[in-house]
Every structure is written in C-alpha cells, then in structure tokens.
Amino acid sequence: MVRVLVLGGVGFVGRHVVAHLLTIASVSAIRVADKALPATAYLNAKHKDAFADPKVEFMQANLANQASLTKVFTRADGQEFDYVFQLASESKYSLADDVYEERIAALWTLIGKEAASRKVKGFAVLSTAQHRKRRMEKPADESSKLKPWTNNAKFKLKAEENLRAIDGLNLVVFRVAALYGVGDVSNITPRIIMGAVYRQLKEEMKLLWTKDLKINTVHVTDVARALWSATVTEADGGLRKSPIAPKGEVYNLCDKSDSDQGSINEVIKSIFGIETGFSGTIISQFAKLNLKSITEDVNEKHLEPWAQLCKDGGILSTPLTPYLDEELLRDNALNVDGSLIEKTFGFEYLVPKFNEEKVRETIADFEAIGVWPKGTMK
C-alpha cells in the first residue's frame, strides 16, 4: 500500500490532490502538512469531507523550519512516505527578491534535501509555465528557451535548478498554465470577478492589449490527476513505466483550448451578459509607459463595486478580489504545449477546453460556501 505526503495540501491545488488521492485504491495513508488550517481555508463540503477521511492526517507546520520539516516527514510506524507532492510555495506577485528567495528557492531546496535523504520514490513539484519568451509564434514545450516573465516565476525556475542539483532526488516538475476550477482565488478568478463588477457598473469590460494575447489554461482536477499519474509507478497505481531520470523530468500542464484573452472574455460575456473589448496595441503601448499608475486606477475602479456587491449580498468575509497585479497586465503570452505528458504516459485531459460550465461551477461553489454574492450571473 502507498503512503503519500502532501505539502501545502490545504491550498487550491492541494485540496484537489487530497480528494483525488482518496479515489485511488492503492493509497493507504495521506499526511497533509500546511501552515494554514483547513478550518480557515474556505473549503467546500467535498473538501471538508476529504480532510475528515480516516486515511487523511493533517499537521500544521512551518515547512521552512528544519525541525518542523523532520517531524512532518517522520511517521510513527518508522516507515517512509513513498511519494511526496510539494505544493508549498509563495503565490503572490510583485514581492521583493528576498521574500521569493526565502519562500520559494530556499523552501523548495530544504524540502527536496529532506525528501532525498528519505529516498522517496517520487517527488512531484508544482511550478509555473510563466517561463517563456513573450508572444512565441508556437506553443512552448519543455525544451523551449526559458525566460521567466514574473519575478515569482524567476525564483521558481531557480528553485527547480536547485532541486535538480540534489543527488538521489526522484524529481518530477510540473509547469502549469493558468489554473482555474473550484476553489481558485488568484489565477483566472480575478478576471471572472471583473465580469460581475462590470455587470454591476453596466459598462463594457475593456482590457489592455488584444484578444489574441494567449492565456492558456488548465483545470485543477486535471493537474491533480497529472501529478499522480506522471510521478507514481504503475505498480503503485500511477502511469509511470520507467524510473524517473537522474536529474529529474519536466512536464507542462495545459489543456487543448489554446485560450487567449478573447476566448476567456467570451465565457465571461456569456455568464454575466456584458460587453467586452480590448484597447488594442497602440493605446496599450502608451499605457505600458505608465502601467503602475494605470494598474492602481483599474484596481481602484473594480474593488469598490465588488465590495458593494459583497455587502449587498450579506458577504462579511471573502478571500476573493478582482485585483490584478501589474506583472499580469503586461503583454506577456502564456502559450504552452502540454502534450508531452500525454505522449509519455497516455495521460488524458478530462477537461480539455476552458468552458462556461466549469466557470459557472466555480462561481456556484463560492456562492454555496458564502464568499460570492448570489445573483451576479445572467
């Protein structure tokens, strides 16, 4: 039977990983470690049930502390965990370099060294696909030249390199496109919230740049499945037939929709009954010269109506916000080829297209747990 450790398992992807692990017959024990508590993490009923399952043990821990990390990796029966899913990281943008160094590069390296010392069979790490040159003509694959376009991505790339340098670490890195799905707070969801805001304002939702700026996507349930499938051997219930390469392996995770600003806006338009448009290249280039000020103005315009919507809907506390970081408003394309994992393992994306049904499902879930005001959708 398989013993699994999920680090950062209370977060958006982590809760889906835990729920997925519970569907796999070979998994006998799941330990989740996180600094956040499940009780304060806005879990829905399904994910609350997952954390309450007898197979699941939760430990609150500071994973950046060696003593705490040792406790997290140590089992009472003296056995080691077979697989480790490393999802703990800093997800915010525009933070200082020393913050990213501590919360990404140093943290991942510390965890990786501990996993290597325990000789775990597989060490899966969730990274980002924001590692590509801008506006590439064709989707970037795993061998494309790396040029991170956010500071967060720069330090995740550094952390990946640190992990590859650890002897004996059975490393599998997953670089994800723009995530969406139930529980997403900070990826595609701020754009979705903007749709509700512009319905409230009765205005056209106009974005910088053009409709063909790529924002490729992947659904969180496919990410959870992929982490398991490409890390775990067939004997243990995964899809892996051969050993993990000595310096690790990398897989992009991206669906088939080839999403861009235009296709994402079409979904938002349909859900909220609003008009959407784009400023175009010339106006956007002028805006780029003063992007910090424009970002502040845009966010100020969006935050007040959202706060009013929440107040009118009786929402007293919510983690949701339409705030968009300046780094994400630049003309950087997220254009990713996610097919290698399919070719290598026979993995299948079960949500192959970014679609209205899944976005409505996400909003309805937020409504059910009381963090999104009811009645915003058309």
C-alpha positions in Angstrom: 0.0 0.0 0.0 1.1 3.5 -0.8 1.9 6.3 1.7 1.7 9.9 0.5 2.8 13.2 1.9 1.2 16.4 0.5 3.0 19.6 1.5 0.9 22.8 1.1 -2.1 20.5 0.8 -4.7 22.9 2.2 -4.2 25.3 -0.8 -6.1 25.4 -4.0 -4.3 22.6 -5.8 -3.6 20.7 -2.6 -7.2 20.2 -1.6 -7.9 18.7 -5.1 -4.8 16.4 -4.8 -6.1 15.1 -1.4 -9.6 14.5 -2.9 -8.0 12.7 -5.9 -5.8 10.5 -3.7 -8.8 9.3 -1.8 -10.2 7.8 -5.1 -7.1 5.6 -5.6 -7.3 2.2 -4.1 -3.6 1.7 -3.6 -3.3 4.8 -1.3 -3.4 3.7 2.4 -2.3 6.8 4.2 -2.2 10.6 3.4 -0.5 13.1 5.5 -1.2 16.8 4.7 1.1 19.5 6.1 0.5 23.2 5.8 0.9 26.4 7.7 -2.8 27.1 7.0 -5.6 25.3 8.9 -8.4 23.5 6.9 -10.9 25.2 9.2 -9.9 28.7 8.0 -9.2 27.8 4.3 -12.7 28.2 2.8 -13.1 24.5 2.0 -16.3 23.4 0.4 -18.3 20.4 1.7 -16.5 17.9 -0.6 -13.0 19.0 0.5 -14.1 19.2 4.2 -15.1 15.5 3.9 -11.8 14.7 2.3 -9.8 16.1 5.2 -12.1 14.3 7.6 -11.5 11.0 6.0 -9.8 8.4 8.3 -6.9 8.0 5.7 -6.1 11.7 6.0 -3.9 13.1 8.8 -3.3 16.9 9.0 -0.3 18.5 10.6 0.1 22.3 10.9 3.7 23.1 10.3 6.2 25.7 9.2 7.9 23.8 6.4 10.8 26.3 6.3 11.9 25.2 9.7 14.1 22.1 9.6 12.9 20.7 12.9 9.2 21.0 11.8 10.1 19.5 8.4 11.7 16.5 10.0 8.6 15.9 12.1 6.4 16.2 9.0 8.4 13.5 7.2 8.7 11.2 10.2 6.0 8.5 10.5 5.1 6.9 13.9 5.5 3.4 12.3 9.0 4.1 11.2 8.1 3.6 7.5 8.9 6.3 5.0 6.5 8.0 2.7 6.5 6.6 -0.8 5.6 9.8 -2.7 5.8 13.5 -1.8 3.7 16.2 -3.5 5.4 19.5 -2.9 2.8 22.3 -3.4 4.0 24.7 -0.7 5.1 28.0 -2.2 4.6 31.7 -2.4 1.9 32.5 -5.0 1.7 36.3 -4.8 3.3 38.6 -7.4 5.5 41.7 -7.2 7.1 40.8 -3.9 10.8 41.5 -3.0 13.5 39.2 -4.2 14.5 38.2 -0.6 10.9 37.1 0.0 10.9 34.9 -3.0 14.3 33.6 -2.1 13.0 32.5 1.3 9.6 31.3 0.4 10.4 29.6 -2.9 14.1 28.9 -3.6 15.2 28.1 -0.1 12.0 26.4 0.9 11.9 24.0 -2.1 15.6 23.2 -1.6 15.2 22.4 2.1 12.2 20.2 1.3 14.0 18.5 -1.6 17.0 17.6 0.5 14.8 16.1 3.2 12.9 14.0 0.6 16.2 12.8 -1.0 17.5 11.8 2.4 14.4 9.7 2.9 14.8 8.1 -0.6 11.2 8.7 -1.6 10.2 7.0 -4.8 8.8 10.2 -6.4 9.0 13.9 -5.6 6.4 16.0 -7.5 6.7 19.8 -7.6 4.2 22.3 -8.8 5.9 25.1 -10.8 4.7 27.6 -13.4 4.8 27.8 -17.2 5.5 31.6 -17.0 9.0 30.7 -18.2 8.8 31.6 -21.8 9.7 34.3 -24.3 6.9 36.8 -25.0 4.4 36.1 -27.8 6.1 33.0 -29.1 4.7 32.0 -32.5 4.2 28.4 -31.5 3.4 26.9 -28.1 6.4 26.5 -25.9 7.3 22.9 -25.0 9.6 21.6 -22.2 12.7 22.2 -24.3 12.0 25.9 -25.2 14.3 28.6 -24.0 13.5 29.8 -20.5 12.8 33.4 -19.9 10.6 33.9 -16.8 8.3 37.0 -17.1 7.3 37.4 -13.5 9.6 37.6 -10.5 7.7 34.7 -8.9 8.5 32.5 -12.0 12.1 33.6 -11.9 12.6 32.2 -8.4 10.6 29.0 -9.2 13.0 28.4 -12.1 15.9 28.9 -9.7 14.2 26.5 -7.2 13.8 23.9 -10.0 17.6 24.2 -10.7 18.4 23.8 -7.0 16.3 20.6 -6.9 17.9 19.2 -9.9 21.3 19.5 -8.2 20.2 17.3 -5.3 21.7 13.8 -5.6 19.2 11.0 -5.3 16.1 13.2 -5.6 13.5 11.5 -7.8 12.2 14.8 -9.2 9.2 15.4 -11.4 8.4 19.1 -12.1 5.0 20.2 -13.4 4.8 23.6 -15.1 1.2 24.7 -15.2 -0.6 27.1 -17.4 -3.2 29.5 -16.0 -5.2 27.5 -13.4 -8.9 27.5 -12.9 -11.6 25.5 -11.2 -13.4 25.1 -7.9 -11.5 26.9 -5.1 -9.4 29.1 -7.4 -8.8 32.5 -5.8 -5.9 34.1 -7.5 -5.5 32.7 -11.0 -8.3 33.1 -13.6 -10.9 34.0 -10.9 -10.0 37.8 -10.6 -10.9 38.1 -14.3 -14.2 36.3 -13.7 -15.0 38.6 -10.8 -14.4 41.6 -13.1 -17.3 40.3 -15.2 -19.6 40.6 -12.1 -18.2 44.1 -11.5 -18.9 45.3 -15.0 -22.4 43.9 -14.9 -22.9 45.9 -11.7 -21.4 49.0 -13.4 -23.4 48.4 -16.6 -20.2 49.1 -18.6 -18.2 47.4 -21.3 -15.3 45.4 -19.8 -12.3 46.6 -21.8 -8.8 45.0 -21.3 -5.3 46.1 -22.4 -3.7 44.6 -25.5 -5.6 42.4 -28.0 -8.0 39.5 -28.0 -5.3 37.1 -29.3 -2.9 37.5 -26.3 -2.5 33.9 -25.2 -3.6 33.0 -21.7 -3.5 29.2 -22.0 -5.4 27.3 -19.2 -5.6 24.0 -17.4 -8.3 22.8 -15.0 -7.2 22.0 -11.4 -8.7 18.5 -11.4 -6.5 17.6 -14.4 -3.5 19.0 -12.6 -4.2 16.8 -9.5 -4.6 13.7 -11.8 -1.4 14.6 -13.7 0.7 15.0 -10.5 -0.2 11.4 -9.5 -0.1 9.8 -13.0 3.3 11.0 -14.0 5.1 10.6 -10.6 3.7 7.2 -9.5 4.7 3.8 -10.9 2.1 1.5 -12.5 2.7 -1.0 -9.6 1.6 1.7 -7.2 -1.4 2.9 -9.2 0.1 5.5 -11.5 1.1 5.6 -15.2 4.9 5.5 -14.9 6.5 2.6 -16.6 10.2 3.6 -16.3 12.3 5.1 -13.5 12.5 8.9 -13.1 15.5 10.4 -14.9 18.6 11.0 -12.6 18.3 14.9 -12.9 14.5 14.9 -12.9 11.8 15.3 -15.5 9.7 18.3 -16.5 6.1 18.2 -17.9 3.9 21.2 -19.0 0.3 21.0 -18.0 -2.0 22.8 -20.4 -5.4 22.0 -21.9 -6.4 21.9 -25.6 -8.4 25.1 -25.7 -5.5 27.4 -26.8 -7.1 30.0 -24.6 -6.5 33.7 -25.2 -8.0 36.9 -23.8 -10.7 36.8 -26.5 -11.9 33.2 -25.7 -11.8 33.8 -21.9 -13.8 37.0 -22.4 -16.4 35.2 -24.4 -17.1 32.9 -21.5 -17.3 35.9 -19.1 -19.6 37.7 -21.5 -21.9 34.8 -21.7 -22.0 34.3 -17.9 -22.7 37.9 -17.0 -24.4 39.3 -20.0 -21.9 42.1 -20.5 -20.0 43.5 -23.5 -16.2 43.0 -23.6 -13.4 44.6 -25.7 -9.8 45.5 -25.9 -7.7 48.6 -26.0 -5.5 47.4 -28.9 -1.8 47.6 -29.3 -1.2 51.3 -29.9 -3.2 52.5 -26.8 -1.8 49.7 -24.7 1.8 50.6 -25.7 1.2 54.1 -24.3 -0.4 52.6 -21.2 2.7 50.4 -20.8 4.7 53.6 -20.2 2.7 54.3 -17.0 1.5 50.8 -16.2 1.9 51.2 -12.4 -0.4 54.2 -12.2 -2.9 52.6 -14.6 -2.9 49.3 -12.6 -3.7 51.3 -9.5 -6.6 53.2 -11.2 -8.0 50.0 -12.7 -8.0 48.1 -9.4 -9.5 51.0 -7.6 -12.3 51.1 -10.1 -13.0 47.4 -9.6 -12.6 47.0 -5.8 -15.3 49.4 -4.7 -18.2 47.9 -6.7 -17.1 44.3 -5.7 -17.1 45.3 -2.1 -20.5 46.8 -2.5 -21.8 43.6 -4.3 -20.5 41.6 -1.3 -22.0 43.9 1.2 -25.4 43.9 -0.5 -25.2 40.1 -0.7 -24.5 39.7 3.0 -20.9 38.6 2.5 -19.0 39.6 5.6 -15.6 38.0 4.7 -14.2 36.7 1.4 -10.8 35.8 0.0 -12.0 36.8 -3.5 -10.9 40.0 -5.2 -10.9 41.4 -8.7 -7.4 42.8 -8.0 -4.9 42.2 -10.9 -1.2 42.6 -10.3 0.8 44.9 -12.6 3.0 41.9 -13.7 -0.1 40.2 -15.1 -1.2 43.2 -17.1 1.9 43.3 -19.3 1.8 41.9 -22.8 3.2 38.5 -21.9 1.8 35.5 -23.6 1.2 32.2 -21.8 1.4 29.9 -24.8 2.1 26.3 -23.7 2.3 22.8 -25.3 1.0 20.4 -22.7 1.2 17.3 -24.9 4.4 15.6 -23.7 2.7 14.1 -20.6 0.1 12.6 -23.0 2.7 11.1 -25.3 4.9 9.8 -22.5 2.2 8.3 -20.2 -1.0 8.1 -22.1 -2.4 10.8 -19.8 -5.7 12.3 -20.9 -7.0 15.8 -20.0 -10.6 15.2 -18.9 -11.4 18.9 -19.1 -9.8 19.6 -22.5 -11.4 23.0 -23.0 -11.8 26.2 -20.9 -15.5 26.3 -20.7 -18.5 28.2 -19.3 -19.9 25.1 -17.4 -16.7 24.8 -15.3 -16.6 28.6 -14.6 -20.2 28.6 -13.5 -19.5 25.6 -11.3 -16.7 27.5 -9.6 -18.9 30.6 -9.0 -21.8 28.3 -7.7 -19.3 26.7 -5.3 -18.2 30.1 -4.0 -21.9 31.0 -3.5 -22.5 27.8 -1.6 -19.7 28.5 0.9 -20.8 32.1 1.3 -17.9 34.1 -0.3 -19.5 35.2 -3.5 -22.8 37.1 -3.6 -25.7 35.4 -5.2 -27.5 36.7 -8.3 -24.5 38.0 -10.2 -24.8 35.6 -13.1 -27.1 36.1 -16.0 
